[in-house]
Every structure is written in structure tokens, then in C-alpha cells.
Amino acid sequence: MQVQVSNLKHQLTLFLQSLEKYEKDVRDLYHELNQVESIWHDAHSEKFLEEIKTDRLDIEIMQEELKEIKEVYAYFIKRYEEIGDKISFDLSFKNRTIQKIDSVLLLFQKNIRLYQNLDFSFCPEERSYLEDEKQMLIENLNRLKNIKETFKAKIKTIEDIEQNIKMKLNKIKIQYIKENDLKDYLGEV
Amino acid sequence: MNHFINNEELEVSIKKIKMYKNALDLDLEEIEKHLKELLYFFDTKNKNRFEALNLEIYNKNRIVNRINYGYQVVLEQTLRRYDELALKVSKSFEEIGK
């Protein structure tokens, strides 16, 4: 997986600007179409204006659908932003990475036990040096344990984000729009 | 039913509708472009679903383009038919006057 948050943010802003412009132009178009009522009137114009009302509702639904997609992207960006700006990881390596960390942790623990079993009675001078070394190993062990927990938490966050995005996307249904039959409004005058 | 048409105003209205229709064509193109470009910046397991939605939006936009074009066609043809009718009526009066 890979995510580039800053670029997504910028792109989403551009998308929003287009959406706003689209909404304005839709308002202008339908306003003008509604004006036609006062300059053209016959049996066909009535059907035509009826159809315009239905189309307008369809377009409003479409605008809502686009906004729903925008909301999913906004959620996507907000959640991934908590993790970082550029995220790249092969999730299929998740278990292998944890196993690797565990094997290094075991090695640390084994070495710490070796230090603990050392008999210092015959070498009091080296004792302090060896104790420091053992302490260093314990610190590294704890650091690695933290890294493992952070790594697991990040992966869990990514899995949760993706699960939520999946649910949000599944809720979005793009409604079919019926195309008008122009013949209905183009009869003989 | 009271039938009427104001040719001059309808002509102006058609020009405006054409202008808004062209603007909307460009808006939908822009929306599609940005939706497509959003996909460049991530690759997660939900990317396919986003791609599928983009395709549905793309198909819907094509229908909206045709509907908007339809408005223009209907009004232009209505104007043309009324003009033709006016011409016919005027010729008939000329014939009667001869």
C-alpha cells in the first residue's frame, strides 16, 4: 500500500473547486430553463418544463453522490494524516515483520539471561563493565518492544481505516438517470 | 390552450443555455479529471472500489451531457418550427392578398 497525503489534500481541494463551479453553473442553467416558461407556451412546453423539474432533482441527487465521494476522501486523508504524510508498506509482510522482531527480542532475552547467570565473584573489576553492558541490552530490548507495539498499532489503524472506507464506499449508490426522449417535446407546432 | 412564443427572448435564452451547457461540459470534464488524479496518490485495497465509482460517475456524466444538449436542441427546433409556421402564415396571407 502507499498513500501520499499532501498530494491527495491538494487534489481534493481542486475537486471541491470544480464541484462548486459545477453547482453554480447548474443553478444558472436551470434558472434560465425555468425562464422559458414565460416565453414559450404550448402542449410541448408543458411536458418540457415538467421534465426539467425531474432532471433538476436527478442532478441534485448526483451532486449529493459527488459530495459523498468527497466525504470518503476527506475521511481517508484525515485518518492517514494521523499516521504520516507519505506511507508505504507491503501489508503482506506484516506477519513476517512481527516474526522478525520477535526473533530479535528472543535473542536479546537470551543474551540478558546469559549476563544474569554470569559469576562475577572471581572478577569484581569487570563486574561494573558487564553490568553496564547488560543494562544496555535491557534498554534495547525495551526499545524494540515499543517499536513492535507501535508497528502493530499502526497496522491495526490502517486496517481499521480501510475497513471503514470500504463500508462508506459500499453505502454510495450511483443512481441511474433516465435520458429524455426529445420527440416528446418536438411535435409539430 | 393559450399558445405563444417570444422569438427574440427565446433566441437570447438559447444563447445563454448553450453557454451554460458548454460550461457544464467543462465542469464535468474537470470533475472527472480530478477524480482520476486522486487515484494517482494512493494505492490501498479499496482503490478498485474508487475506480468503479469513477467509472459510474463518468457514465452518468455522459448522460447528463446529452440531457443538457437535448435542452438546446428542443429550444432551437421549437424556435425554428415557429419561424417556419410564421413564414407559412405570412405566405398564405400574401396568397390571399393577390
Contacts between the chains, C-beta under 8 A, distances in Angstrom:
chain1	res1	chain2	res2	distance
A	1	B	42	7.9
A	1	B	43	6.0
A	1	B	44	4.7
A	1	B	45	7.3
A	2	B	42	6.7
A	2	B	43	5.0
A	3	B	41	7.2
A	3	B	42	4.5
A	3	B	43	7.8
A	3	B	44	6.7
A	4	B	41	4.3
A	4	B	42	6.8
A	7	B	40	7.6
A	7	B	41	4.2
A	8	B	38	6.4
A	8	B	41	4.6
A	8	B	42	6.3
A	11	B	34	6.1
A	11	B	37	5.3
A	11	B	38	4.9
A	11	B	40	7.9
A	11	B	41	6.4
A	12	B	38	6.7
A	14	B	34	5.1
A	14	B	37	7.8
A	15	B	31	6.9
A	15	B	34	3.8
A	15	B	35	6.6
A	15	B	38	6.7
A	18	B	27	6.1
A	18	B	30	4.1
A	18	B	31	4.8
A	18	B	34	5.7
A	19	B	31	6.5
A	21	B	27	5.5
A	21	B	30	7.5
A	22	B	24	6.9
A	22	B	27	3.9
A	22	B	28	6.9
A	22	B	30	7.9
A	22	B	31	6.2
A	25	B	20	5.7
A	25	B	23	4.6
A	25	B	24	5.0
A	25	B	27	5.6
A	26	B	24	6.7
A	28	B	20	5.1
A	28	B	23	7.9
A	29	B	17	6.6
A	29	B	20	3.9
A	29	B	21	6.8
A	29	B	24	6.3
A	29	B	68	7.0
A	29	B	71	7.8
A	32	B	13	6.1
A	32	B	16	4.9
A	32	B	17	5.5
A	32	B	20	6.3
A	33	B	17	6.7
A	33	B	71	6.1
A	35	B	13	6.2
A	36	B	10	7.3
A	36	B	13	5.9
A	36	B	75	6.9
A	38	B	6	8.0
A	39	B	5	6.7
A	39	B	6	4.1
A	39	B	9	4.3
A	39	B	10	5.2
A	39	B	13	6.5
A	40	B	4	7.5
A	40	B	5	4.9
A	40	B	6	7.5
A	40	B	10	5.9
A	40	B	75	7.7
A	40	B	78	6.3
A	41	B	1	7.8
A	41	B	2	6.3
A	41	B	3	6.4
A	41	B	4	5.2
A	41	B	5	7.4
A	42	B	1	6.9
A	42	B	3	4.6
A	42	B	4	7.9
A	42	B	5	7.7
A	43	B	1	6.6
A	44	B	78	7.1
A	45	B	78	7.7
A	48	B	74	6.0
A	52	B	71	7.5
A	55	B	67	5.9
A	59	B	64	7.0
A	62	B	60	6.4
A	62	B	64	7.0
A	65	B	57	7.5
A	66	B	31	6.8
A	66	B	57	7.2
A	69	B	35	7.3
A	69	B	53	6.1
A	69	B	57	7.6
A	73	B	38	6.4
A	76	B	42	7.5
A	162	B	44	5.8
A	162	B	45	5.7
A	162	B	46	5.8
A	165	B	44	7.7
A	165	B	46	4.8
A	166	B	46	5.6
A	166	B	49	7.0
A	169	B	46	6.3
A	169	B	49	4.6
A	169	B	50	7.1
A	169	B	53	7.0
A	170	B	49	7.8
A	172	B	53	6.4
A	174	B	53	6.8
A	174	B	56	4.1
A	174	B	57	6.6
A	174	B	60	6.1
A	176	B	60	7.9
A	177	B	60	5.9
A	177	B	63	4.9
A	177	B	64	6.7
A	177	B	67	7.3
A	179	B	63	5.5
A	179	B	66	6.0
A	179	B	67	6.4
A	179	B	70	7.9
A	180	B	67	6.1
A	180	B	70	5.5
A	182	B	70	5.4
A	182	B	73	6.1
A	182	B	74	5.9
A	185	B	74	4.8
A	185	B	78	7.5
A	186	B	74	6.3
A	186	B	77	5.5
A	186	B	78	7.5
A	188	B	81	7.3
A	189	B	78	7.6
A	189	B	81	4.6
A	189	B	82	5.8
A	189	B	85	5.2
